[in-house]
Amino acid sequence: AKHYTPDPSRAVYVLGPINHDLLYSLAPEIIRLKHVSSDPITVFIDSPGGSVEVKSALCNLLTAPTVDSIG
């Protein structure tokens, strides 16, 4: 396995409850990072939890192979 070092310039921060407001604030940044490069995106999480539906949407957004396949 390749050694991975987090890159703060390719990171998003999940802070607070996982809800639609968080999704709406993170989605543009995730899409921008995916447009710039296919390099990994680091996700830092400090959350008490929240919506399973929103978590799934965030995971789908982060793991989509290309920006065009999101949706």
All heavy atoms as TSV, in Angstrom:
chain	resi	resn	atom	element	x	y	z
A	1	ALA	N	N	0.840	-1.188	0.000
A	1	ALA	CA	C	0.000	0.000	0.000
A	1	ALA	C	C	0.877	1.241	0.000
A	1	ALA	O	O	1.902	1.293	0.674
A	1	ALA	CB	C	-0.928	0.002	1.200
A	2	LYS	N	N	0.449	2.204	-0.756
A	2	LYS	CA	C	1.169	3.466	-0.867
A	2	LYS	C	C	1.011	4.265	0.426
A	2	LYS	O	O	-0.077	4.341	0.992
A	2	LYS	CB	C	0.595	4.240	-2.052
A	2	LYS	CG	C	1.287	5.532	-2.349
A	2	LYS	CD	C	0.665	6.115	-3.617
A	2	LYS	CE	C	0.675	7.612	-3.531
A	2	LYS	NZ	N	0.064	8.233	-4.686
A	3	HIS	N	N	2.112	4.853	0.885
A	3	HIS	CA	C	2.060	5.685	2.085
A	3	HIS	C	C	1.374	7.003	1.741
A	3	HIS	O	O	1.674	7.631	0.747
A	3	HIS	CB	C	3.464	5.930	2.620
A	3	HIS	CG	C	3.485	6.829	3.819
A	3	HIS	ND1	N	3.032	6.398	5.041
A	3	HIS	CD2	C	3.859	8.108	3.978
A	3	HIS	CE1	C	3.143	7.394	5.908
A	3	HIS	NE2	N	3.647	8.439	5.276
A	4	TYR	N	N	0.431	7.408	2.581
A	4	TYR	CA	C	-0.310	8.635	2.326
A	4	TYR	C	C	-0.046	9.646	3.425
A	4	TYR	O	O	-0.138	9.332	4.603
A	4	TYR	CB	C	-1.812	8.356	2.242
A	4	TYR	CG	C	-2.629	9.614	2.116
A	4	TYR	CD1	C	-2.594	10.351	0.941
A	4	TYR	CD2	C	-3.375	10.088	3.171
A	4	TYR	CE1	C	-3.311	11.521	0.810
A	4	TYR	CE2	C	-4.104	11.261	3.057
A	4	TYR	CZ	C	-4.061	11.970	1.876
A	4	TYR	OH	O	-4.761	13.130	1.752
A	5	THR	N	N	0.280	10.858	3.013
A	5	THR	CA	C	0.446	11.967	3.940
A	5	THR	C	C	-0.631	12.990	3.641
A	5	THR	O	O	-0.753	13.445	2.504
A	5	THR	CB	C	1.841	12.617	3.766
A	5	THR	OG1	O	2.837	11.620	3.956
A	5	THR	CG2	C	2.040	13.739	4.759
A	6	PRO	N	N	-1.436	13.357	4.651
A	6	PRO	CA	C	-2.497	14.335	4.400
A	6	PRO	C	C	-1.948	15.646	3.846
A	6	PRO	O	O	-0.881	16.099	4.251
A	6	PRO	CB	C	-3.118	14.561	5.778
A	6	PRO	CG	C	-2.751	13.350	6.571
A	6	PRO	CD	C	-1.423	12.900	6.028
A	7	ASP	N	N	-2.674	16.227	2.919
A	7	ASP	CA	C	-2.303	17.506	2.314
A	7	ASP	C	C	-3.347	18.538	2.746
A	7	ASP	O	O	-4.479	18.512	2.265
A	7	ASP	CB	C	-2.283	17.369	0.793
A	7	ASP	CG	C	-1.947	18.654	0.077
A	7	ASP	OD1	O	-1.772	19.702	0.739
A	7	ASP	OD2	O	-1.850	18.609	-1.163
A	8	PRO	N	N	-2.977	19.459	3.652
A	8	PRO	CA	C	-3.952	20.438	4.137
A	8	PRO	C	C	-4.592	21.276	3.022
A	8	PRO	O	O	-5.703	21.769	3.178
A	8	PRO	CB	C	-3.152	21.324	5.084
A	8	PRO	CG	C	-1.974	20.502	5.471
A	8	PRO	CD	C	-1.697	19.595	4.302
A	9	SER	N	N	-3.911	21.424	1.891
A	9	SER	CA	C	-4.493	22.203	0.796
A	9	SER	C	C	-5.568	21.405	0.049
A	9	SER	O	O	-6.306	21.959	-0.754
A	9	SER	CB	C	-3.412	22.674	-0.173
A	9	SER	OG	O	-2.890	21.581	-0.902
A	10	ARG	N	N	-5.650	20.090	0.312
A	10	ARG	CA	C	-6.673	19.229	-0.297
A	10	ARG	C	C	-7.488	18.584	0.818
A	10	ARG	O	O	-7.633	17.366	0.882
A	10	ARG	CB	C	-6.036	18.165	-1.183
A	10	ARG	CG	C	-5.447	18.786	-2.437
A	10	ARG	CD	C	-5.143	17.771	-3.500
A	10	ARG	NE	N	-6.245	16.904	-3.855
A	10	ARG	CZ	C	-7.272	17.239	-4.643
A	10	ARG	NH1	N	-7.356	18.432	-5.147
A	10	ARG	NH2	N	-8.218	16.353	-4.931
A	11	ALA	N	N	-7.984	19.421	1.722
A	11	ALA	CA	C	-8.718	18.906	2.874
A	11	ALA	C	C	-10.048	19.627	3.037
A	11	ALA	O	O	-10.191	20.786	2.653
A	11	ALA	CB	C	-7.886	19.081	4.140
A	12	VAL	N	N	-11.007	18.897	3.586
A	12	VAL	CA	C	-12.267	19.496	4.012
A	12	VAL	C	C	-12.458	19.136	5.482
A	12	VAL	O	O	-11.946	18.126	5.962
A	12	VAL	CB	C	-13.476	19.023	3.175
A	12	VAL	CG1	C	-13.383	19.520	1.749
A	12	VAL	CG2	C	-13.643	17.527	3.201
A	13	TYR	N	N	-13.177	19.995	6.171
A	13	TYR	CA	C	-13.357	19.846	7.607
A	13	TYR	C	C	-14.835	19.688	7.931
A	13	TYR	O	O	-15.627	20.574	7.643
A	13	TYR	CB	C	-12.776	21.066	8.332
A	13	TYR	CG	C	-11.293	21.195	8.092
A	13	TYR	CD1	C	-10.803	21.828	6.949
A	13	TYR	CD2	C	-10.384	20.649	8.979
A	13	TYR	CE1	C	-9.447	21.922	6.710
A	13	TYR	CE2	C	-9.015	20.739	8.748
A	13	TYR	CZ	C	-8.561	21.376	7.612
A	13	TYR	OH	O	-7.212	21.460	7.371
A	14	VAL	N	N	-15.189	18.558	8.520
A	14	VAL	CA	C	-16.552	18.291	8.959
A	14	VAL	C	C	-16.597	18.678	10.433
A	14	VAL	O	O	-16.119	17.947	11.299
A	14	VAL	CB	C	-16.923	16.805	8.762
A	14	VAL	CG1	C	-18.293	16.506	9.315
A	14	VAL	CG2	C	-16.820	16.424	7.286
A	15	LEU	N	N	-17.140	19.860	10.689
A	15	LEU	CA	C	-17.188	20.391	12.044
A	15	LEU	C	C	-18.639	20.587	12.460
A	15	LEU	O	O	-19.383	21.288	11.780
A	15	LEU	CB	C	-16.438	21.728	12.121
A	15	LEU	CG	C	-14.983	21.697	11.648
A	15	LEU	CD1	C	-14.414	23.105	11.584
A	15	LEU	CD2	C	-14.146	20.815	12.554
A	16	GLY	N	N	-19.031	19.954	13.531
A	16	GLY	CA	C	-20.394	20.090	14.017
A	16	GLY	C	C	-21.304	19.009	13.467
A	16	GLY	O	O	-20.847	18.033	12.854
A	17	PRO	N	N	-22.591	19.176	13.676
A	17	PRO	CA	C	-23.560	18.158	13.252
A	17	PRO	C	C	-23.548	17.942	11.743
A	17	PRO	O	O	-23.392	18.877	10.973
A	17	PRO	CB	C	-24.913	18.727	13.695
A	17	PRO	CG	C	-24.607	19.802	14.672
A	17	PRO	CD	C	-23.233	20.300	14.362
A	18	ILE	N	N	-23.728	16.683	11.358
A	18	ILE	CA	C	-23.818	16.339	9.936
A	18	ILE	C	C	-25.266	16.577	9.519
A	18	ILE	O	O	-26.163	15.805	9.858
A	18	ILE	CB	C	-23.363	14.892	9.696
A	18	ILE	CG1	C	-21.893	14.762	10.076
A	18	ILE	CG2	C	-23.605	14.478	8.249
A	18	ILE	CD1	C	-21.343	13.362	10.030
A	19	ASN	N	N	-25.484	17.689	8.806
A	19	ASN	CA	C	-26.831	18.072	8.393
A	19	ASN	C	C	-26.765	18.722	7.006
A	19	ASN	O	O	-25.682	18.826	6.415
A	19	ASN	CB	C	-27.467	19.007	9.427
A	19	ASN	CG	C	-26.634	20.248	9.686
A	19	ASN	OD1	O	-25.963	20.763	8.805
A	19	ASN	ND2	N	-26.677	20.742	10.914
A	20	HIS	N	N	-27.904	19.136	6.493
A	20	HIS	CA	C	-27.949	19.702	5.144
A	20	HIS	C	C	-27.132	20.994	5.030
A	20	HIS	O	O	-26.514	21.241	3.993
A	20	HIS	CB	C	-29.392	19.928	4.698
A	20	HIS	CG	C	-30.071	18.650	4.312
A	20	HIS	ND1	N	-30.810	17.908	5.195
A	20	HIS	CD2	C	-30.084	17.973	3.138
A	20	HIS	CE1	C	-31.257	16.825	4.583
A	20	HIS	NE2	N	-30.834	16.838	3.336
A	21	ASP	N	N	-27.105	21.806	6.079
A	21	ASP	CA	C	-26.296	23.027	6.029
A	21	ASP	C	C	-24.820	22.687	5.814
A	21	ASP	O	O	-24.132	23.338	5.039
A	21	ASP	CB	C	-26.455	23.854	7.310
A	21	ASP	CG	C	-27.822	24.508	7.413
A	21	ASP	OD1	O	-28.500	24.660	6.370
A	21	ASP	OD2	O	-28.210	24.860	8.545
A	22	LEU	N	N	-24.349	21.651	6.509
A	22	LEU	CA	C	-22.961	21.214	6.344
A	22	LEU	C	C	-22.728	20.727	4.917
A	22	LEU	O	O	-21.738	21.100	4.278
A	22	LEU	CB	C	-22.630	20.101	7.339
A	22	LEU	CG	C	-21.227	19.524	7.211
A	22	LEU	CD1	C	-20.198	20.504	7.770
A	22	LEU	CD2	C	-21.125	18.196	7.925
A	23	LEU	N	N	-23.646	19.929	4.405
A	23	LEU	CA	C	-23.531	19.423	3.032
A	23	LEU	C	C	-23.462	20.573	2.036
A	23	LEU	O	O	-22.604	20.594	1.159
A	23	LEU	CB	C	-24.709	18.509	2.702
A	23	LEU	CG	C	-24.760	17.956	1.279
A	23	LEU	CD1	C	-23.548	17.101	0.974
A	23	LEU	CD2	C	-26.042	17.162	1.082
A	24	TYR	N	N	-24.344	21.563	2.188
A	24	TYR	CA	C	-24.367	22.704	1.266
A	24	TYR	C	C	-23.092	23.535	1.358
A	24	TYR	O	O	-22.666	24.127	0.363
A	24	TYR	CB	C	-25.585	23.587	1.517
A	24	TYR	CG	C	-26.896	22.874	1.304
A	24	TYR	CD1	C	-27.989	23.146	2.106
A	24	TYR	CD2	C	-27.056	21.913	0.298
A	24	TYR	CE1	C	-29.205	22.486	1.911
A	24	TYR	CE2	C	-28.256	21.261	0.113
A	24	TYR	CZ	C	-29.331	21.546	0.917
A	24	TYR	OH	O	-30.511	20.888	0.728
A	25	SER	N	N	-22.469	23.576	2.521
A	25	SER	CA	C	-21.232	24.353	2.648
A	25	SER	C	C	-20.009	23.580	2.147
A	25	SER	O	O	-19.064	24.181	1.641
A	25	SER	CB	C	-21.018	24.818	4.090
A	25	SER	OG	O	-20.761	23.721	4.947
A	26	LEU	N	N	-20.023	22.243	2.266
A	26	LEU	CA	C	-18.860	21.450	1.848
A	26	LEU	C	C	-18.889	21.055	0.376
A	26	LEU	O	O	-17.827	20.907	-0.247
A	26	LEU	CB	C	-18.751	20.174	2.686
A	26	LEU	CG	C	-18.367	20.329	4.143
A	26	LEU	CD1	C	-18.308	18.964	4.816
A	26	LEU	CD2	C	-17.030	21.033	4.275
A	27	ALA	N	N	-20.062	20.860	-0.195
A	27	ALA	CA	C	-20.158	20.362	-1.574
A	27	ALA	C	C	-19.377	21.211	-2.575
A	27	ALA	O	O	-18.617	20.652	-3.384
A	27	ALA	CB	C	-21.616	20.228	-1.993
A	28	PRO	N	N	-19.496	22.538	-2.568
A	28	PRO	CA	C	-18.731	23.316	-3.556
A	28	PRO	C	C	-17.214	23.136	-3.415
A	28	PRO	O	O	-16.504	23.066	-4.410
A	28	PRO	CB	C	-19.128	24.771	-3.271
A	28	PRO	CG	C	-20.430	24.679	-2.553
A	28	PRO	CD	C	-20.387	23.397	-1.781
A	29	GLU	N	N	-16.741	23.033	-2.185
A	29	GLU	CA	C	-15.299	22.850	-1.968
A	29	GLU	C	C	-14.849	21.469	-2.447
A	29	GLU	O	O	-13.803	21.329	-3.082
A	29	GLU	CB	C	-14.961	23.041	-0.487
A	29	GLU	CG	C	-13.491	22.899	-0.185
A	29	GLU	CD	C	-12.600	23.943	-0.854
A	29	GLU	OE1	O	-13.100	24.922	-1.420
A	29	GLU	OE2	O	-11.372	23.771	-0.814
A	30	ILE	N	N	-15.635	20.440	-2.175
A	30	ILE	CA	C	-15.289	19.087	-2.637
A	30	ILE	C	C	-15.275	19.046	-4.162
A	30	ILE	O	O	-14.348	18.506	-4.773
A	30	ILE	CB	C	-16.274	18.051	-2.055
A	30	ILE	CG1	C	-16.099	17.965	-0.535
A	30	ILE	CG2	C	-16.071	16.691	-2.708
A	30	ILE	CD1	C	-17.196	17.188	0.177
A	31	ILE	N	N	-16.270	19.640	-4.784
A	31	ILE	CA	C	-16.330	19.662	-6.255
A	31	ILE	C	C	-15.136	20.425	-6.821
A	31	ILE	O	O	-14.522	19.998	-7.795
A	31	ILE	CB	C	-17.674	20.249	-6.725
A	31	ILE	CG1	C	-18.799	19.273	-6.368
A	31	ILE	CG2	C	-17.655	20.555	-8.211
A	31	ILE	CD1	C	-20.193	19.832	-6.517
A	32	ARG	N	N	-14.782	21.547	-6.202
A	32	ARG	CA	C	-13.615	22.322	-6.659
A	32	ARG	C	C	-12.345	21.482	-6.563
A	32	ARG	O	O	-11.544	21.426	-7.501
A	32	ARG	CB	C	-13.458	23.599	-5.827
A	32	ARG	CG	C	-12.316	24.497	-6.332
A	32	ARG	CD	C	-11.989	25.604	-5.366
A	32	ARG	NE	N	-11.367	25.126	-4.142
A	32	ARG	CZ	C	-10.087	24.741	-4.042
A	32	ARG	NH1	N	-9.296	24.733	-5.092
A	32	ARG	NH2	N	-9.605	24.333	-2.891
A	33	LEU	N	N	-12.158	20.793	-5.440
A	33	LEU	CA	C	-10.963	19.957	-5.271
A	33	LEU	C	C	-10.925	18.836	-6.303
A	33	LEU	O	O	-9.864	18.498	-6.822
A	33	LEU	CB	C	-10.911	19.389	-3.849
A	33	LEU	CG	C	-10.625	20.397	-2.743
A	33	LEU	CD1	C	-10.856	19.765	-1.371
A	33	LEU	CD2	C	-9.208	20.939	-2.851
A	34	LYS	N	N	-12.074	18.242	-6.618
A	34	LYS	CA	C	-12.127	17.164	-7.616
A	34	LYS	C	C	-11.835	17.692	-9.021
A	34	LYS	O	O	-11.245	16.989	-9.835
A	34	LYS	CB	C	-13.475	16.447	-7.558
A	34	LYS	CG	C	-13.630	15.595	-6.299
A	34	LYS	CD	C	-14.959	14.922	-6.241
A	34	LYS	CE	C	-14.962	13.467	-6.515
A	34	LYS	NZ	N	-13.920	12.596	-6.108
A	35	HIS	N	N	-12.229	18.933	-9.307
A	35	HIS	CA	C	-11.925	19.542	-10.607
A	35	HIS	C	C	-10.431	19.792	-10.760
A	35	HIS	O	O	-9.878	19.625	-11.849
A	35	HIS	CB	C	-12.655	20.887	-10.757
A	35	HIS	CG	C	-14.006	20.786	-11.359
A	35	HIS	ND1	N	-14.257	20.384	-12.644
A	35	HIS	CD2	C	-15.231	21.054	-10.825
A	35	HIS	CE1	C	-15.538	20.386	-12.885
A	35	HIS	NE2	N	-16.164	20.793	-11.795
A	36	VAL	N	N	-9.786	20.205	-9.665
A	36	VAL	CA	C	-8.366	20.564	-9.704
A	36	VAL	C	C	-7.486	19.340	-9.916
A	36	VAL	O	O	-6.517	19.383	-10.672
A	36	VAL	CB	C	-7.970	21.301	-8.398
A	36	VAL	CG1	C	-6.472	21.483	-8.297
A	36	VAL	CG2	C	-8.671	22.636	-8.310
A	37	SER	N	N	-7.812	18.228	-9.255
A	37	SER	CA	C	-6.932	17.065	-9.288
A	37	SER	C	C	-7.688	15.821	-8.839
A	37	SER	O	O	-8.679	15.910	-8.111
A	37	SER	CB	C	-5.743	17.318	-8.351
A	37	SER	OG	O	-5.011	16.144	-8.130
A	38	SER	N	N	-7.174	14.671	-9.246
A	38	SER	CA	C	-7.738	13.413	-8.757
A	38	SER	C	C	-6.982	12.910	-7.528
A	38	SER	O	O	-7.229	11.797	-7.068
A	38	SER	CB	C	-7.706	12.354	-9.863
A	38	SER	OG	O	-6.373	12.088	-10.232
A	39	ASP	N	N	-6.071	13.726	-6.991
A	39	ASP	CA	C	-5.359	13.350	-5.762
A	39	ASP	C	C	-6.355	13.193	-4.626
A	39	ASP	O	O	-7.444	13.777	-4.653
A	39	ASP	CB	C	-4.322	14.418	-5.395
A	39	ASP	CG	C	-3.149	14.455	-6.350
A	39	ASP	OD1	O	-2.963	13.464	-7.105
A	39	ASP	OD2	O	-2.419	15.454	-6.353
A	40	PRO	N	N	-5.984	12.407	-3.600
A	40	PRO	CA	C	-6.913	12.194	-2.476
A	40	PRO	C	C	-7.312	13.496	-1.782
A	40	PRO	O	O	-6.546	14.456	-1.738
A	40	PRO	CB	C	-6.102	11.322	-1.513
A	40	PRO	CG	C	-5.043	10.695	-2.342
A	40	PRO	CD	C	-4.740	11.677	-3.432
A	41	ILE	N	N	-8.518	13.493	-1.246
A	41	ILE	CA	C	-9.018	14.593	-0.430
A	41	ILE	C	C	-9.050	14.090	1.010
A	41	ILE	O	O	-9.671	13.065	1.302
A	41	ILE	CB	C	-10.431	15.028	-0.871
A	41	ILE	CG1	C	-10.404	15.548	-2.307
A	41	ILE	CG2	C	-10.998	16.079	0.084
A	41	ILE	CD1	C	-11.775	15.801	-2.900
A	42	THR	N	N	-8.380	14.791	1.894
A	42	THR	CA	C	-8.381	14.442	3.314
A	42	THR	C	C	-9.631	15.025	3.960
A	42	THR	O	O	-10.003	16.167	3.686
A	42	THR	CB	C	-7.127	15.008	4.012
A	42	THR	OG1	O	-5.966	14.473	3.373
A	42	THR	CG2	C	-7.109	14.660	5.484
A	43	VAL	N	N	-10.275	14.229	4.812
A	43	VAL	CA	C	-11.461	14.694	5.526
A	43	VAL	C	C	-11.152	14.638	7.021
A	43	VAL	O	O	-10.878	13.574	7.568
A	43	VAL	CB	C	-12.692	13.819	5.211
A	43	VAL	CG1	C	-13.916	14.331	5.949
A	43	VAL	CG2	C	-12.955	13.770	3.717
A	44	PHE	N	N	-11.174	15.802	7.660
A	44	PHE	CA	C	-11.005	15.888	9.098
A	44	PHE	C	C	-12.394	15.997	9.703
A	44	PHE	O	O	-13.201	16.827	9.277
A	44	PHE	CB	C	-10.165	17.104	9.480
A	44	PHE	CG	C	-8.734	17.014	9.008
A	44	PHE	CD1	C	-8.330	17.667	7.858
A	44	PHE	CD2	C	-7.809	16.270	9.711
A	44	PHE	CE1	C	-7.017	17.592	7.417
A	44	PHE	CE2	C	-6.487	16.175	9.280
A	44	PHE	CZ	C	-6.092	16.844	8.131
A	45	ILE	N	N	-12.685	15.153	10.696
A	45	ILE	CA	C	-14.031	15.103	11.261
A	45	ILE	C	C	-14.005	15.387	12.759
A	45	ILE	O	O	-13.283	14.733	13.509
A	45	ILE	CB	C	-14.683	13.717	11.012
A	45	ILE	CG1	C	-14.718	13.406	9.524
A	45	ILE	CG2	C	-16.076	13.651	11.635
A	45	ILE	CD1	C	-15.135	11.996	9.197
A	46	ASP	N	N	-14.815	16.359	13.167
A	46	ASP	CA	C	-15.069	16.643	14.579
A	46	ASP	C	C	-16.569	16.886	14.678
A	46	ASP	O	O	-17.048	18.009	14.566
A	46	ASP	CB	C	-14.273	17.862	15.049
A	46	ASP	CG	C	-14.457	18.136	16.533
A	46	ASP	OD1	O	-15.112	17.315	17.215
A	46	ASP	OD2	O	-13.970	19.178	17.005
A	47	SER	N	N	-17.313	15.791	14.813
A	47	SER	CA	C	-18.764	15.863	14.731
A	47	SER	C	C	-19.410	14.925	15.740
A	47	SER	O	O	-18.921	13.814	15.949
A	47	SER	CB	C	-19.207	15.466	13.317
A	47	SER	OG	O	-20.607	15.375	13.245
A	48	PRO	N	N	-20.538	15.352	16.318
A	48	PRO	CA	C	-21.281	14.452	17.203
A	48	PRO	C	C	-22.165	13.475	16.418
A	48	PRO	O	O	-22.802	12.615	17.004
A	48	PRO	CB	C	-22.141	15.409	18.035
A	48	PRO	CG	C	-22.396	16.556	17.119
A	48	PRO	CD	C	-21.124	16.698	16.297
A	49	GLY	N	N	-22.196	13.603	15.087
A	49	GLY	CA	C	-23.036	12.737	14.264
A	49	GLY	C	C	-24.126	13.551	13.606
A	49	GLY	O	O	-24.040	14.767	13.503
A	50	GLY	N	N	-25.149	12.846	13.155
A	50	GLY	CA	C	-26.249	13.550	12.511
A	50	GLY	C	C	-26.969	12.668	11.518
A	50	GLY	O	O	-27.107	11.470	11.723
A	51	SER	N	N	-27.347	13.261	10.415
A	51	SER	CA	C	-28.173	12.615	9.406
A	51	SER	C	C	-27.396	11.552	8.614
A	51	SER	O	O	-26.356	11.837	8.020
A	51	SER	CB	C	-28.701	13.672	8.435
A	51	SER	OG	O	-29.261	13.070	7.289
A	52	VAL	N	N	-27.940	10.336	8.615
A	52	VAL	CA	C	-27.339	9.249	7.822
A	52	VAL	C	C	-27.462	9.571	6.333
A	52	VAL	O	O	-26.549	9.307	5.549
A	52	VAL	CB	C	-27.997	7.898	8.168
A	52	VAL	CG1	C	-27.504	6.801	7.244
A	52	VAL	CG2	C	-27.728	7.540	9.616
A	53	GLU	N	N	-28.581	10.165	5.946
A	53	GLU	CA	C	-28.799	10.540	4.542
A	53	GLU	C	C	-27.728	11.525	4.073
A	53	GLU	O	O	-27.166	11.375	2.983
A	53	GLU	CB	C	-30.186	11.169	4.400
A	53	GLU	CG	C	-30.486	11.734	3.037
A	53	GLU	CD	C	-31.822	12.477	3.024
A	53	GLU	OE1	O	-32.840	11.889	3.430
A	53	GLU	OE2	O	-31.823	13.642	2.596
A	54	VAL	N	N	-27.425	12.531	4.886
A	54	VAL	CA	C	-26.420	13.524	4.518
A	54	VAL	C	C	-25.031	12.888	4.514
A	54	VAL	O	O	-24.218	13.161	3.631
A	54	VAL	CB	C	-26.482	14.749	5.456
A	54	VAL	CG1	C	-25.326	15.702	5.189
A	54	VAL	CG2	C	-27.812	15.465	5.300
A	55	LYS	N	N	-24.755	12.006	5.467
A	55	LYS	CA	C	-23.468	11.303	5.491
A	55	LYS	C	C	-23.280	10.518	4.209
A	55	LYS	O	O	-22.212	10.548	3.593
A	55	LYS	CB	C	-23.392	10.377	6.712
A	55	LYS	CG	C	-22.070	9.668	6.894
A	55	LYS	CD	C	-21.941	8.241	6.466
A	55	LYS	CE	C	-23.092	7.332	6.395
A	55	LYS	NZ	N	-22.838	6.175	5.499
A	56	SER	N	N	-24.317	9.851	3.764
A	56	SER	CA	C	-24.239	9.081	2.518
A	56	SER	C	C	-23.987	9.992	1.331
A	56	SER	O	O	-23.179	9.662	0.447
A	56	SER	CB	C	-25.528	8.289	2.297
A	56	SER	OG	O	-25.655	7.303	3.290
A	57	ALA	N	N	-24.646	11.143	1.300
A	57	ALA	CA	C	-24.439	12.095	0.203
A	57	ALA	C	C	-23.000	12.606	0.195
A	57	ALA	O	O	-22.371	12.707	-0.866
A	57	ALA	CB	C	-25.417	13.260	0.315
A	58	LEU	N	N	-22.453	12.906	1.383
A	58	LEU	CA	C	-21.060	13.358	1.456
A	58	LEU	C	C	-20.107	12.263	0.993
A	58	LEU	O	O	-19.171	12.524	0.235
A	58	LEU	CB	C	-20.704	13.772	2.887
A	58	LEU	CG	C	-21.134	15.153	3.316
A	58	LEU	CD1	C	-20.892	15.347	4.811
A	58	LEU	CD2	C	-20.423	16.231	2.524
A	59	CYS	N	N	-20.354	11.036	1.447
A	59	CYS	CA	C	-19.489	9.915	1.029
A	59	CYS	C	C	-19.554	9.708	-0.484
A	59	CYS	O	O	-18.522	9.484	-1.123
A	59	CYS	CB	C	-19.885	8.642	1.759
A	59	CYS	SG	S	-19.407	8.620	3.490
A	60	ASN	N	N	-20.754	9.784	-1.049
A	60	ASN	CA	C	-20.895	9.631	-2.501
A	60	ASN	C	C	-20.155	10.732	-3.241
A	60	ASN	O	O	-19.491	10.483	-4.252
A	60	ASN	CB	C	-22.370	9.641	-2.902
A	60	ASN	CG	C	-23.097	8.393	-2.477
A	60	ASN	OD1	O	-22.481	7.369	-2.192
A	60	ASN	ND2	N	-24.406	8.477	-2.401
A	61	LEU	N	N	-20.244	11.939	-2.747
A	61	LEU	CA	C	-19.566	13.074	-3.361
A	61	LEU	C	C	-18.047	12.880	-3.310
A	61	LEU	O	O	-17.342	13.097	-4.295
A	61	LEU	CB	C	-19.971	14.355	-2.635
A	61	LEU	CG	C	-19.534	15.685	-3.205
A	61	LEU	CD1	C	-20.050	15.866	-4.622
A	61	LEU	CD2	C	-20.030	16.815	-2.323
A	62	LEU	N	N	-17.556	12.427	-2.164
A	62	LEU	CA	C	-16.105	12.248	-1.994
A	62	LEU	C	C	-15.557	11.065	-2.787
A	62	LEU	O	O	-14.411	11.096	-3.225
A	62	LEU	CB	C	-15.773	12.063	-0.511
A	62	LEU	CG	C	-15.875	13.325	0.332
A	62	LEU	CD1	C	-15.971	12.972	1.813
A	62	LEU	CD2	C	-14.673	14.228	0.071
A	63	THR	N	N	-16.359	10.029	-2.977
A	63	THR	CA	C	-15.843	8.814	-3.620
A	63	THR	C	C	-16.204	8.686	-5.095
A	63	THR	O	O	-15.766	7.741	-5.745
A	63	THR	CB	C	-16.331	7.555	-2.880
A	63	THR	OG1	O	-17.760	7.534	-2.884
A	63	THR	CG2	C	-15.814	7.527	-1.449
A	64	ALA	N	N	-16.980	9.630	-5.629
A	64	ALA	CA	C	-17.310	9.589	-7.056
A	64	ALA	C	C	-16.019	9.613	-7.857
A	64	ALA	O	O	-15.122	10.419	-7.566
A	64	ALA	CB	C	-18.206	10.744	-7.427
A	65	PRO	N	N	-15.874	8.750	-8.860
A	65	PRO	CA	C	-14.620	8.696	-9.615
A	65	PRO	C	C	-14.303	9.983	-10.363
A	65	PRO	O	O	-13.148	10.345	-10.505
A	65	PRO	CB	C	-14.812	7.526	-10.580
A	65	PRO	CG	C	-16.249	7.170	-10.536
A	65	PRO	CD	C	-16.843	7.761	-9.293
A	66	THR	N	N	-15.330	10.677	-10.829
A	66	THR	CA	C	-15.118	11.953	-11.515
A	66	THR	C	C	-16.227	12.912	-11.108
A	66	THR	O	O	-17.287	12.496	-10.646
A	66	THR	CB	C	-15.159	11.803	-13.052
A	66	THR	OG1	O	-16.479	11.404	-13.419
A	66	THR	CG2	C	-14.145	10.807	-13.555
A	67	VAL	N	N	-15.987	14.179	-11.318
A	67	VAL	CA	C	-17.000	15.178	-11.002
A	67	VAL	C	C	-18.239	14.949	-11.865
A	67	VAL	O	O	-19.362	15.128	-11.417
A	67	VAL	CB	C	-16.435	16.612	-11.200
A	67	VAL	CG1	C	-17.520	17.648	-11.002
A	67	VAL	CG2	C	-15.298	16.853	-10.234
A	68	ASP	N	N	-18.061	14.506	-13.101
A	68	ASP	CA	C	-19.187	14.299	-14.016
A	68	ASP	C	C	-20.111	13.179	-13.542
A	68	ASP	O	O	-21.279	13.155	-13.919
A	68	ASP	CB	C	-18.694	13.965	-15.414
A	68	ASP	CG	C	-17.974	15.148	-16.056
A	68	ASP	OD1	O	-18.296	16.296	-15.686
A	68	ASP	OD2	O	-17.114	14.925	-16.904
A	69	SER	N	N	-19.599	12.246	-12.711
A	69	SER	CA	C	-20.425	11.128	-12.263
A	69	SER	C	C	-21.176	11.435	-10.974
A	69	SER	O	O	-21.913	10.613	-10.481
A	69	SER	CB	C	-19.559	9.875	-12.086
A	69	SER	OG	O	-18.650	10.069	-11.028
A	70	ILE	N	N	-20.997	12.629	-10.413
A	70	ILE	CA	C	-21.699	13.002	-9.195
A	70	ILE	C	C	-23.151	13.301	-9.550
A	70	ILE	O	O	-23.429	14.024	-10.494
A	70	ILE	CB	C	-21.047	14.238	-8.532
A	70	ILE	CG1	C	-19.631	13.899	-8.081
A	70	ILE	CG2	C	-21.887	14.722	-7.347
A	70	ILE	CD1	C	-18.828	15.102	-7.640
A	71	GLY	N	N	-24.069	12.759	-8.758
A	71	GLY	CA	C	-25.466	13.065	-9.015
A	71	GLY	C	C	-26.266	11.882	-8.962
A	71	GLY	O	O	-27.074	11.357	-8.596
